[in-house]
Amino acid sequence: MEFPNDLIERVKKAGQAFFDQPIEEKEKYANDQVSGKIQGYGSKLANNASGQLEWEDYFFHLIYPEDKRNLSIWPRPPSDYIEATSEYARLLRGLATKVLSVLSLGLGLEEGRLEKEVGGMEELLLQMKINYYPKCPQPELALGVEAHTDISALTFILHNMVPGLQLFYQGNWVTAKCVPNSIIMHIGDTIEILSNKKYKSILHRGLVNKEKVRISWAVFCEPPKDKIILKPLPEVVSETEPALFPPRTFDQHIQHKLFRKTREELIT
């Protein structure tokens, strides 16, 4: 599937323009985690479990399906933000179908099986998080985002050509290459569970940069929180390969991960 280069540039230009605004303009779109309003603008500045500082601003919102969006919290200005992001979301939704089809065939399943298991065209949610990592004078003391796997089925990432995304591969942290006009895709926990770990959720982290601002646009493809039970599909389970995950809703998986899963469990 082809994504026009000018569309990718419009998405990135609009996102950067939002963060270039004065803080008082950005705070008009502030989220409120305490009250449960998770969409909108936020900022994180806190020490993680390893003692490193996590440092980022972000903007988080649902971008697809269109009838579930709340356009009142989408940034205006920039003037092109809604149009560019909406068009990008429609193309990404089509790409998600194609990727899920290929992954289904790789498991010996019918082409549309994984998409059906994560909610289908009506229920699969696309949530965008724009991560803005300021220049950091001592990058060795800070992280943008600590090591984690995504809860999503799939994650698609755009970037502003500043390196910083790292993947944990064969015991080492490897920096992803910045290829112009590329979209990075990786698998999240939801597909790992459905495939009984035949497809593995990617452990990754985000670094900050001493000399340049780093921005990434991550879109998480997620099943509905309570309508679907996530568990290994019967076709990938056998006596010799028993189910590695108990049945849970997506929301139950989120709670389990937030409060119980350790970094050691993620790496194994």
Contacts in CASP RR format, 6 or more apart in sequence:
PFRMAT RR
TARGET T0000
AUTHOR 0000-0000-0000
METHOD contacts of the structure
MODEL  1
MEFPNDLIERVKKAGQAFFDQPIEEKEKYANDQVSGKIQGYGSKLANNAS
GQLEWEDYFFHLIYPEDKRNLSIWPRPPSDYIEATSEYARLLRGLATKVL
SVLSLGLGLEEGRLEKEVGGMEELLLQMKINYYPKCPQPELALGVEAHTD
ISALTFILHNMVPGLQLFYQGNWVTAKCVPNSIIMHIGDTIEILSNKKYK
SILHRGLVNKEKVRISWAVFCEPPKDKIILKPLPEVVSETEPALFPPRTF
DQHIQHKLFRKTREELIT
1 91 0 8 1.000
1 94 0 8 1.000
1 95 0 8 1.000
1 98 0 8 1.000
3 88 0 8 1.000
3 91 0 8 1.000
3 95 0 8 1.000
3 181 0 8 1.000
3 183 0 8 1.000
5 181 0 8 1.000
7 84 0 8 1.000
7 87 0 8 1.000
7 88 0 8 1.000
7 91 0 8 1.000
8 88 0 8 1.000
8 158 0 8 1.000
8 181 0 8 1.000
8 183 0 8 1.000
9 181 0 8 1.000
10 80 0 8 1.000
10 84 0 8 1.000
11 84 0 8 1.000
11 85 0 8 1.000
11 88 0 8 1.000
11 158 0 8 1.000
11 217 0 8 1.000
12 158 0 8 1.000
12 160 0 8 1.000
12 215 0 8 1.000
12 217 0 8 1.000
13 78 0 8 1.000
13 80 0 8 1.000
13 84 0 8 1.000
14 75 0 8 1.000
14 78 0 8 1.000
14 80 0 8 1.000
14 81 0 8 1.000
14 84 0 8 1.000
14 85 0 8 1.000
15 59 0 8 1.000
15 75 0 8 1.000
15 78 0 8 1.000
15 81 0 8 1.000
15 130 0 8 1.000
15 215 0 8 1.000
15 217 0 8 1.000
16 160 0 8 1.000
16 215 0 8 1.000
17 77 0 8 1.000
17 78 0 8 1.000
17 81 0 8 1.000
18 26 0 8 1.000
18 59 0 8 1.000
18 75 0 8 1.000
18 77 0 8 1.000
18 78 0 8 1.000
18 81 0 8 1.000
18 130 0 8 1.000
19 26 0 8 1.000
19 57 0 8 1.000
19 59 0 8 1.000
19 130 0 8 1.000
19 132 0 8 1.000
19 215 0 8 1.000
21 77 0 8 1.000
26 41 0 8 1.000
26 57 0 8 1.000
27 41 0 8 1.000
29 40 0 8 1.000
29 41 0 8 1.000
29 59 0 8 1.000
29 73 0 8 1.000
29 75 0 8 1.000
30 40 0 8 1.000
30 41 0 8 1.000
30 42 0 8 1.000
31 37 0 8 1.000
31 38 0 8 1.000
31 39 0 8 1.000
31 40 0 8 1.000
31 41 0 8 1.000
31 42 0 8 1.000
31 60 0 8 1.000
38 60 0 8 1.000
39 60 0 8 1.000
39 61 0 8 1.000
39 62 0 8 1.000
39 70 0 8 1.000
39 73 0 8 1.000
40 59 0 8 1.000
40 60 0 8 1.000
40 61 0 8 1.000
40 73 0 8 1.000
41 57 0 8 1.000
41 58 0 8 1.000
41 59 0 8 1.000
42 57 0 8 1.000
42 58 0 8 1.000
42 59 0 8 1.000
42 60 0 8 1.000
43 56 0 8 1.000
43 57 0 8 1.000
43 58 0 8 1.000
44 54 0 8 1.000
44 55 0 8 1.000
44 56 0 8 1.000
44 57 0 8 1.000
44 58 0 8 1.000
45 53 0 8 1.000
45 54 0 8 1.000
45 55 0 8 1.000
46 53 0 8 1.000
46 54 0 8 1.000
47 53 0 8 1.000
47 54 0 8 1.000
48 54 0 8 1.000
48 143 0 8 1.000
48 146 0 8 1.000
49 146 0 8 1.000
49 263 0 8 1.000
50 146 0 8 1.000
52 141 0 8 1.000
52 142 0 8 1.000
52 143 0 8 1.000
52 146 0 8 1.000
53 141 0 8 1.000
53 142 0 8 1.000
53 143 0 8 1.000
54 142 0 8 1.000
54 143 0 8 1.000
54 144 0 8 1.000
54 145 0 8 1.000
54 146 0 8 1.000
55 133 0 8 1.000
55 134 0 8 1.000
55 136 0 8 1.000
55 142 0 8 1.000
55 143 0 8 1.000
55 144 0 8 1.000
55 208 0 8 1.000
56 131 0 8 1.000
56 132 0 8 1.000
56 133 0 8 1.000
56 144 0 8 1.000
56 145 0 8 1.000
57 131 0 8 1.000
57 132 0 8 1.000
57 134 0 8 1.000
58 129 0 8 1.000
58 130 0 8 1.000
58 131 0 8 1.000
58 132 0 8 1.000
59 75 0 8 1.000
59 128 0 8 1.000
59 129 0 8 1.000
59 130 0 8 1.000
59 132 0 8 1.000
60 127 0 8 1.000
60 128 0 8 1.000
60 129 0 8 1.000
60 130 0 8 1.000
61 69 0 8 1.000
61 70 0 8 1.000
61 73 0 8 1.000
61 74 0 8 1.000
61 127 0 8 1.000
61 128 0 8 1.000
62 68 0 8 1.000
62 69 0 8 1.000
62 70 0 8 1.000
62 125 0 8 1.000
62 126 0 8 1.000
62 127 0 8 1.000
62 128 0 8 1.000
63 69 0 8 1.000
63 85 0 8 1.000
63 86 0 8 1.000
63 88 0 8 1.000
63 89 0 8 1.000
63 126 0 8 1.000
63 127 0 8 1.000
63 128 0 8 1.000
63 219 0 8 1.000
64 89 0 8 1.000
64 90 0 8 1.000
64 92 0 8 1.000
64 93 0 8 1.000
64 125 0 8 1.000
64 126 0 8 1.000
65 121 0 8 1.000
65 122 0 8 1.000
65 125 0 8 1.000
65 126 0 8 1.000
66 86 0 8 1.000
66 89 0 8 1.000
68 125 0 8 1.000
71 82 0 8 1.000
74 81 0 8 1.000
74 82 0 8 1.000
74 85 0 8 1.000
75 81 0 8 1.000
76 82 0 8 1.000
85 128 0 8 1.000
89 126 0 8 1.000
89 128 0 8 1.000
89 219 0 8 1.000
92 126 0 8 1.000
92 156 0 8 1.000
92 219 0 8 1.000
93 121 0 8 1.000
93 124 0 8 1.000
93 126 0 8 1.000
95 156 0 8 1.000
95 183 0 8 1.000
96 115 0 8 1.000
96 124 0 8 1.000
96 126 0 8 1.000
96 153 0 8 1.000
96 154 0 8 1.000
96 156 0 8 1.000
96 221 0 8 1.000
97 115 0 8 1.000
97 121 0 8 1.000
99 154 0 8 1.000
99 185 0 8 1.000
100 112 0 8 1.000
100 114 0 8 1.000
100 115 0 8 1.000
100 118 0 8 1.000
100 153 0 8 1.000
100 154 0 8 1.000
101 111 0 8 1.000
101 112 0 8 1.000
101 114 0 8 1.000
101 115 0 8 1.000
103 114 0 8 1.000
103 187 0 8 1.000
103 191 0 8 1.000
103 195 0 8 1.000
103 199 0 8 1.000
104 110 0 8 1.000
104 111 0 8 1.000
104 112 0 8 1.000
104 113 0 8 1.000
104 114 0 8 1.000
104 115 0 8 1.000
105 111 0 8 1.000
107 113 0 8 1.000
107 114 0 8 1.000
107 195 0 8 1.000
107 198 0 8 1.000
107 199 0 8 1.000
107 233 0 8 1.000
107 235 0 8 1.000
107 236 0 8 1.000
108 235 0 8 1.000
109 233 0 8 1.000
109 235 0 8 1.000
113 233 0 8 1.000
114 153 0 8 1.000
114 191 0 8 1.000
114 194 0 8 1.000
115 121 0 8 1.000
115 124 0 8 1.000
117 194 0 8 1.000
117 223 0 8 1.000
117 228 0 8 1.000
117 233 0 8 1.000
118 124 0 8 1.000
118 153 0 8 1.000
118 190 0 8 1.000
118 194 0 8 1.000
118 221 0 8 1.000
118 222 0 8 1.000
118 223 0 8 1.000
118 228 0 8 1.000
119 223 0 8 1.000
119 224 0 8 1.000
119 227 0 8 1.000
119 228 0 8 1.000
123 223 0 8 1.000
123 224 0 8 1.000
123 227 0 8 1.000
123 228 0 8 1.000
124 153 0 8 1.000
124 221 0 8 1.000
124 222 0 8 1.000
124 223 0 8 1.000
125 221 0 8 1.000
125 222 0 8 1.000
125 223 0 8 1.000
125 224 0 8 1.000
126 219 0 8 1.000
126 220 0 8 1.000
126 221 0 8 1.000
126 222 0 8 1.000
127 219 0 8 1.000
127 220 0 8 1.000
127 222 0 8 1.000
128 217 0 8 1.000
128 218 0 8 1.000
128 219 0 8 1.000
128 220 0 8 1.000
129 217 0 8 1.000
129 218 0 8 1.000
129 219 0 8 1.000
129 220 0 8 1.000
130 215 0 8 1.000
130 216 0 8 1.000
130 217 0 8 1.000
130 218 0 8 1.000
131 144 0 8 1.000
131 145 0 8 1.000
131 214 0 8 1.000
131 215 0 8 1.000
131 216 0 8 1.000
131 217 0 8 1.000
131 218 0 8 1.000
132 213 0 8 1.000
132 214 0 8 1.000
132 215 0 8 1.000
133 144 0 8 1.000
133 206 0 8 1.000
133 207 0 8 1.000
133 208 0 8 1.000
133 209 0 8 1.000
133 213 0 8 1.000
133 214 0 8 1.000
133 215 0 8 1.000
134 208 0 8 1.000
134 213 0 8 1.000
135 208 0 8 1.000
135 209 0 8 1.000
135 210 0 8 1.000
135 211 0 8 1.000
135 212 0 8 1.000
135 213 0 8 1.000
136 142 0 8 1.000
136 208 0 8 1.000
136 209 0 8 1.000
136 210 0 8 1.000
137 210 0 8 1.000
138 210 0 8 1.000
139 207 0 8 1.000
139 208 0 8 1.000
139 209 0 8 1.000
139 210 0 8 1.000
142 208 0 8 1.000
143 205 0 8 1.000
143 206 0 8 1.000
143 207 0 8 1.000
143 208 0 8 1.000
144 205 0 8 1.000
144 206 0 8 1.000
144 207 0 8 1.000
144 208 0 8 1.000
145 205 0 8 1.000
145 206 0 8 1.000
146 205 0 8 1.000
147 168 0 8 1.000
147 203 0 8 1.000
147 204 0 8 1.000
147 205 0 8 1.000
147 263 0 8 1.000
147 266 0 8 1.000
148 203 0 8 1.000
148 204 0 8 1.000
148 205 0 8 1.000
148 266 0 8 1.000
149 188 0 8 1.000
149 189 0 8 1.000
149 192 0 8 1.000
149 201 0 8 1.000
149 202 0 8 1.000
149 203 0 8 1.000
149 204 0 8 1.000
149 266 0 8 1.000
150 186 0 8 1.000
150 188 0 8 1.000
150 189 0 8 1.000
150 201 0 8 1.000
150 202 0 8 1.000
150 220 0 8 1.000
151 188 0 8 1.000
151 189 0 8 1.000
151 190 0 8 1.000
151 220 0 8 1.000
151 222 0 8 1.000
151 250 0 8 1.000
151 253 0 8 1.000
151 254 0 8 1.000
151 257 0 8 1.000
152 188 0 8 1.000
152 189 0 8 1.000
152 190 0 8 1.000
152 220 0 8 1.000
152 221 0 8 1.000
152 222 0 8 1.000
153 187 0 8 1.000
153 188 0 8 1.000
153 190 0 8 1.000
153 191 0 8 1.000
153 221 0 8 1.000
153 222 0 8 1.000
153 223 0 8 1.000
154 185 0 8 1.000
154 186 0 8 1.000
154 187 0 8 1.000
154 188 0 8 1.000
154 191 0 8 1.000
154 220 0 8 1.000
154 221 0 8 1.000
155 185 0 8 1.000
155 186 0 8 1.000
155 187 0 8 1.000
155 188 0 8 1.000
155 218 0 8 1.000
155 219 0 8 1.000
155 220 0 8 1.000
155 221 0 8 1.000
156 183 0 8 1.000
156 184 0 8 1.000
156 185 0 8 1.000
156 218 0 8 1.000
156 219 0 8 1.000
156 221 0 8 1.000
157 165 0 8 1.000
157 183 0 8 1.000
157 184 0 8 1.000
157 185 0 8 1.000
157 186 0 8 1.000
157 216 0 8 1.000
157 217 0 8 1.000
157 218 0 8 1.000
157 219 0 8 1.000
158 183 0 8 1.000
158 184 0 8 1.000
158 216 0 8 1.000
158 217 0 8 1.000
159 165 0 8 1.000
159 178 0 8 1.000
159 184 0 8 1.000
159 214 0 8 1.000
159 215 0 8 1.000
159 216 0 8 1.000
159 217 0 8 1.000
160 213 0 8 1.000
160 214 0 8 1.000
160 215 0 8 1.000
160 216 0 8 1.000
161 178 0 8 1.000
161 180 0 8 1.000
162 178 0 8 1.000
162 209 0 8 1.000
162 212 0 8 1.000
162 213 0 8 1.000
162 214 0 8 1.000
162 215 0 8 1.000
163 175 0 8 1.000
163 176 0 8 1.000
163 177 0 8 1.000
163 178 0 8 1.000
163 207 0 8 1.000
163 209 0 8 1.000
163 214 0 8 1.000
164 175 0 8 1.000
164 176 0 8 1.000
164 206 0 8 1.000
164 207 0 8 1.000
164 208 0 8 1.000
164 209 0 8 1.000
164 214 0 8 1.000
165 175 0 8 1.000
165 176 0 8 1.000
165 184 0 8 1.000
165 204 0 8 1.000
165 205 0 8 1.000
165 206 0 8 1.000
165 207 0 8 1.000
165 216 0 8 1.000
166 173 0 8 1.000
166 174 0 8 1.000
166 175 0 8 1.000
166 176 0 8 1.000
166 204 0 8 1.000
166 205 0 8 1.000
166 206 0 8 1.000
166 207 0 8 1.000
167 173 0 8 1.000
167 174 0 8 1.000
167 176 0 8 1.000
167 186 0 8 1.000
167 202 0 8 1.000
167 203 0 8 1.000
167 204 0 8 1.000
168 174 0 8 1.000
168 202 0 8 1.000
168 203 0 8 1.000
168 204 0 8 1.000
168 205 0 8 1.000
168 267 0 8 1.000
171 267 0 8 1.000
173 205 0 8 1.000
175 207 0 8 1.000
176 184 0 8 1.000
186 202 0 8 1.000
186 204 0 8 1.000
187 199 0 8 1.000
187 200 0 8 1.000
187 201 0 8 1.000
187 202 0 8 1.000
188 201 0 8 1.000
188 202 0 8 1.000
189 201 0 8 1.000
189 253 0 8 1.000
189 257 0 8 1.000
190 222 0 8 1.000
190 223 0 8 1.000
190 230 0 8 1.000
190 250 0 8 1.000
190 253 0 8 1.000
191 199 0 8 1.000
191 201 0 8 1.000
192 199 0 8 1.000
192 200 0 8 1.000
192 201 0 8 1.000
193 230 0 8 1.000
193 231 0 8 1.000
193 232 0 8 1.000
193 245 0 8 1.000
193 253 0 8 1.000
194 230 0 8 1.000
194 231 0 8 1.000
194 232 0 8 1.000
194 233 0 8 1.000
194 236 0 8 1.000
195 232 0 8 1.000
195 233 0 8 1.000
195 236 0 8 1.000
196 232 0 8 1.000
196 233 0 8 1.000
196 236 0 8 1.000
196 237 0 8 1.000
196 241 0 8 1.000
196 243 0 8 1.000
196 244 0 8 1.000
196 245 0 8 1.000
197 244 0 8 1.000
198 236 0 8 1.000
203 266 0 8 1.000
203 267 0 8 1.000
207 214 0 8 1.000
208 214 0 8 1.000
222 250 0 8 1.000
223 230 0 8 1.000
223 250 0 8 1.000
224 250 0 8 1.000
225 249 0 8 1.000
225 250 0 8 1.000
225 251 0 8 1.000
225 254 0 8 1.000
226 249 0 8 1.000
226 250 0 8 1.000
226 251 0 8 1.000
227 249 0 8 1.000
228 249 0 8 1.000
228 250 0 8 1.000
229 247 0 8 1.000
229 248 0 8 1.000
229 249 0 8 1.000
230 245 0 8 1.000
230 247 0 8 1.000
230 248 0 8 1.000
230 249 0 8 1.000
230 250 0 8 1.000
230 253 0 8 1.000
231 243 0 8 1.000
231 245 0 8 1.000
231 246 0 8 1.000
231 247 0 8 1.000
231 248 0 8 1.000
232 243 0 8 1.000
232 244 0 8 1.000
232 245 0 8 1.000
237 243 0 8 1.000
248 256 0 8 1.000
END
